[in-house]
Amino acid sequence: MLLAANLALAPQIIQNAQTTQDSNEEAAVSTTLSTTLPVCQDGKQESRTCISTLITAYAKKYGVNKKVALAVAECESNLRGNVFGDSGKAYGTYQFHKPTFSDFSKKMGENLDYYNTEDNIKLAMWALANDKEYHWSCYNKVTN
């Protein structure tokens, strides 16, 4: 009887173990990113190396093609972080308009800072991973 009860609980135990493993893996990725990534200085001219490193890390995290992600950033901002474009309506490495940035942040489920370079890159990688590449005219330029 005890064996039958334990066997009946087996699927639940396996599911709980898998959920715990998934949570631990996500936490490890998050911790690894936060401890290994450079902090690009907002308000200053960030280096292209720092921007490239962030793009590479977040592209990997979100499963985005790194070459495409870098090419879009190169096209949008010349791999710079604190630049305005589109007559002052767009900002950052991926040249988000503020309403789009806010909308995508909400859909992503995070409260991101429009003027933070890492947040700009993180959101762009999320957007590319979630079929929002239409947002950038540069995406078509670099993929065609």
C-alpha positions in Angstrom: 0.0 0.0 0.0 2.8 2.4 0.9 4.6 1.6 -2.3 1.5 2.3 -4.4 1.0 5.6 -2.6 4.6 6.6 -3.4 4.3 5.5 -7.0 1.2 7.6 -7.3 3.1 10.6 -6.1 6.1 10.0 -8.5 4.9 12.2 -11.3 4.3 15.1 -8.9 7.8 14.6 -7.4 9.4 14.5 -10.8 7.5 17.7 -11.8 8.6 19.5 -8.6 12.2 18.5 -9.2 12.1 19.7 -12.8 10.6 23.0 -11.7 13.3 23.4 -9.1 16.0 22.6 -11.6 14.5 25.1 -14.1 14.4 27.8 -11.5 17.9 27.1 -10.4 19.2 27.2 -14.0 17.4 30.5 -14.6 18.9 31.9 -11.4 22.3 30.7 -12.4 22.1 32.4 -15.8 20.9 35.6 -14.2 23.6 35.5 -11.6 26.3 34.7 -14.1 25.2 37.6 -16.4 25.1 40.1 -13.5 28.6 39.1 -12.2 30.4 38.7 -15.5 29.1 41.6 -17.7 30.8 44.9 -17.8 28.9 48.0 -16.6 28.8 50.4 -19.5 28.8 53.9 -18.2 25.6 55.7 -19.0 26.0 59.4 -19.7 29.5 58.8 -21.1 30.6 57.4 -24.4 30.5 53.7 -23.8 33.1 51.7 -25.6 32.1 49.6 -28.6 33.7 46.6 -26.8 31.5 47.0 -23.8 28.4 47.3 -26.0 29.4 44.3 -28.0 30.0 42.2 -24.9 26.5 43.0 -23.6 24.9 42.2 -26.9 26.8 38.9 -27.2 25.7 37.9 -23.6 22.1 38.8 -24.0 21.9 37.3 -27.5 23.1 34.1 -26.0 20.6 34.3 -23.1 17.6 34.9 -25.4 18.8 32.6 -28.2 19.2 35.4 -30.8 21.7 35.2 -33.6 24.7 37.3 -32.4 25.8 38.4 -35.8 22.3 39.8 -36.6 22.0 41.4 -33.2 25.4 43.1 -33.6 24.6 44.2 -37.2 21.3 45.8 -36.2 23.0 47.7 -33.4 25.8 48.8 -35.8 23.2 50.0 -38.2 21.0 51.7 -35.6 23.7 53.5 -33.4 27.2 52.5 -34.6 27.4 50.4 -31.4 27.0 53.5 -29.2 24.8 53.6 -26.1 23.9 57.2 -25.3 22.8 58.5 -28.7 19.6 60.1 -29.9 18.2 59.5 -33.3 15.1 60.1 -35.4 15.0 63.8 -34.6 15.3 63.1 -30.9 12.5 60.6 -30.7 14.7 57.5 -30.4 17.5 56.7 -27.9 20.1 54.1 -27.2 22.0 51.3 -28.9 18.8 50.0 -30.5 17.2 53.4 -31.0 13.9 52.7 -29.2 11.1 55.3 -29.1 10.0 55.7 -25.5 6.4 54.4 -26.0 7.8 51.3 -27.7 10.3 50.7 -25.0 7.6 51.0 -22.3 5.3 48.7 -24.2 7.9 46.0 -24.8 9.1 46.3 -21.2 5.6 45.6 -19.9 5.2 42.7 -22.2 8.6 41.4 -21.1 7.4 41.7 -17.5 10.2 44.0 -16.3 10.5 47.6 -15.3 13.5 48.7 -17.4 15.2 52.1 -17.6 14.9 53.8 -21.0 18.2 55.6 -20.5 20.2 52.5 -19.3 22.4 50.9 -22.0 22.2 47.4 -20.6 18.4 47.6 -20.3 18.2 48.8 -23.9 20.2 45.9 -25.1 18.4 43.4 -22.9 15.0 44.6 -24.2 16.2 44.4 -27.8 17.3 40.8 -27.4 14.0 39.9 -25.8 12.2 41.7 -28.7 14.2 39.9 -31.3 13.6 36.6 -29.6 9.9 37.3 -29.5 9.3 38.1 -33.2 9.4 41.9 -32.9 12.2 42.4 -35.4 9.8 44.5 -37.5 10.5 47.3 -35.0 13.8 48.0 -36.7 14.2 49.1 -40.3 17.8 48.1 -39.9 16.8 44.5 -39.3 15.6 44.3 -42.9 18.7 46.0 -44.2 21.1 43.6 -42.5 19.2 40.4 -43.1 18.3 40.9 -46.8 
